Amino acid sequence: FQPMNPMLLLLYRLFFPKHCAVCGALLRNGEEMMCLTCETGLPLTGYGHTPGNPAEQRFWGRIELQRASSFFFYAPDNGYRSLILQLKYMGRKDIGRYLGRMAGSMLQKEGFFEGIDGLLTVPLHPKRLRKRGYNQSDCIAQGISDVTGIPIERYGIVRTIYSETQTHKQLIERWTTTRQAFALHPKAKLDGKHLLLIDDVLTTGATLSACAEAVLQQASSAQISVFTLGIAHLD
């Protein structure tokens, strides 16, 4: 790798400036994805590696988890919601990887990843994957892997049933839609592993629970933990 000539780099930044993914302000030197103001204002949950935190509570009585955590609060009236929307619908894969690294660095210091053998992402149905071109959960997982060195499971969960977006569905609809929608990849080798299941936003937990059930039913000796970038308030 040869570094860009300083003059060419200056010209590149002049004609192709980077802007904050939250507020749109021009980024300064040293700022990568968000301006300093927006990065320091990120509404972090502070859940970290705390047993019984609100992210874990959404799975109580549904599936057996080792631990769960979410990085920041996701809400319609919150400007940081745009980070997830850009990641999912505007091709901003770099946002997922950046936030994955950011969250990974913080959680690693708290021991959240101790004992975890592999990263497992919530899959998209092949039809949606072709349309979007990438899986946003894979981008988040790559960022976490960059920091921790934990490998992403190449053969994990597959989505067998196509459904419309879950965003505007009520609780009962979400659970009905996602139940039995996932299965293990035929080449999956997950027995005996502690797996971190990764998604973009935790709402009801229906999708993540269905994924975890698919793993635990077919790889009974596996253990599951969960991480999401955002956590939404339930109405």
N, C-alpha and C positions, 0 to 999 in steps of 0.2 A: 504494500500500500504506500503510495506517494502522496504526501499532504499537498493540498491545493496551494498554488502560488498565492501569497498574501494579497496581491493586487487583484487577482481573479476572484478571490474569496470576498474581498470588499465589494467588487462589482456585482457579484452574485447576490450578496445580501442587500445591495442597493435596489436591484431590479426584482428580486424574489425574497422580500422580507418575510420573516415568520411572525405570526400573530398568536396571541394568547388564545387557547382553545375555549376559554370561559368568557372573557370580557372583550376579546378582539384587539386588545392593545398591542402595539408593536413590541416584540420581545427584545430585550437588551442582551448584551454579551453575558453568558453564563446561565441564561434562562432557556430552557429546552422546550417545554410544552405549555406551561402556564407562566404568567408574570408572577413576580414575587408576592404581590398583594393577593392574588387569587390562590396561589399555592399555600400561603400561610393561613388563608381563610377557609381552606377545604374543611367542610363539616365532618371531621373524623368522629367515628363512634366511640373510640376509646375502649372497645371491647377486648382487643388484644387476645391474650391467652387466658381470659377469665372464665372459669367454669360457671355454667348457669346464666351466661349473658343472654340478652334478648334474642340474638340469632339462634342460639341453641334451643331456647324455649319454643321456637316455632316448630320444632321437630319432636317435642316431648309427646310421648304416647303414640307416635307414628312409626319411627324407625330408631334403631339403636345407633347412635353416633358416639365417636370418641371425643370430638370437640367441634366447634363451629365458630366462625367469626366473620364479620363484615367490616369493610374499610371505612365507608362514609355513608351519611344519610342521603337518601334519594327521595326527592319530593317534587311535585309539579311546580311549586312556587320557588324552587331552589335553582339558581343559575347553573349549579354544578350538574344538574340533570342533563344538560347539553353534552357533557362528556360521554355519557352512555349512548345518547341518541346519535352522536357523530360516529362513535365506535360501531354501532349496529347498522346504521342506515346510510352513512355518508362515506364509507370506505376508509375511515380513519383507524386503520389497524394499529398505527403507531401509538394512539392514545391507550389502547389496551395494554400494549407491552410496557409503555412508560408507567402507567398506574400499577401494573403488576410488579414491576421492579420496586416502585416506591413502597407499596404495601408489603412486598416480600422483605425488604430491608428492615422495616419496622417490626414485623412479626417475628423475623428471625432472631432479633435481639431478645424477644420475650420467650423464645423456646417453643413457639407454636408449631414449628416443622419437625420437632424432635420425634424420631421414630417413623416418619412418613417415608414410604418406599417409592411412591410414584404419584404423578399428577394425572388426574382423570377429568376430562372435560365433558360438560353436557353437550351432546351432539345435536346438530341440525338434521332434519330430514334431507335426503339427497336432493329433493326438488328445491327446497329452500337454499341449500348450500350452492347449488348451481346458479340460482338467481342472485344470491348475495356475493358469491365468489370466495367466501372465507367464513370461518366460524369465530365469532368474537371471543368466545371462551378460550379458544386455542391461543389467541393473542395474549390474553391475560396470563394464561399458564406459561407461555414462553417467557414473559417478564419475570414471573416467580422463579422459573427454572434458571434464568440468567443469574439470579442472585444466590439461590440456594444450591444449585447443581443437581437438584432432584429431577430425574428424567420424566418426560411426559410419556404416558403409556401409548404406544403406537396403535395397539389394538385394544380398544376399551369398550365403550357402549355405543350401540347404534340405535337410531330412532326408526321404528318400523311403521309408525302410523303418522300420516301427514295431517296437521291441523292448522287452522288459522291462528294468528297471533293471540297470545293469552292476555295481552295488555289490558283489554277492557272487559274481561270476563270476571264474573263473580266467583266467590270461593268454591261453591259446589260445582260450577261449570269447569273450573280449573282442575279439580280432582277427578271429575268424570272424564275429561278430555285426555289427561295425561296417564291415567291408570292403564297399565298394560301396553304403553306406547314405546317402551324401551326393552332392549335385550342386549346380551353380551355379544361382541363380535366373535365369530366362529374361531378366530385365532387368539382370542384373549387368554392370557395366563395370569390370573389375578389371585389365585388361591394363596392364602397365607400372607398377603401383602396388606399393609396399611396404606390406604389410598386417600388422597385429598381430592375431593370432588369440587370442581370449580365452575362458577357461572357468573354472569354479569350482575344481576339484581335478585335479591331474595324478597319475595312478596309473601305468598301463602306457604311456600315451601313445597308445593305440589309437584313441580317438575323435578326438583332435587330429590324428593322422597321417592318418586317413581324410579329415578336412576339408581338410587341406593338400593331399593328393593330388587331391581334387576340384577345387581351385583351380588347381593347377599343370598338371593335365591339360587343362583347358579355357581357362586364361589363362596360357599358358606363359611370358610375359614378366613375370609377377608375381613378387614376392618375399614370403616368409612369415617372420614372427617369432611367438613364442608368449609369452603371459603367463597365469598362473593364480594365484588367491589362495592356494590351498593345494597342498602336495605331500605325497603319502602315501608311507610306507615300503612297499617291496615285500617280501612274505614270501619 
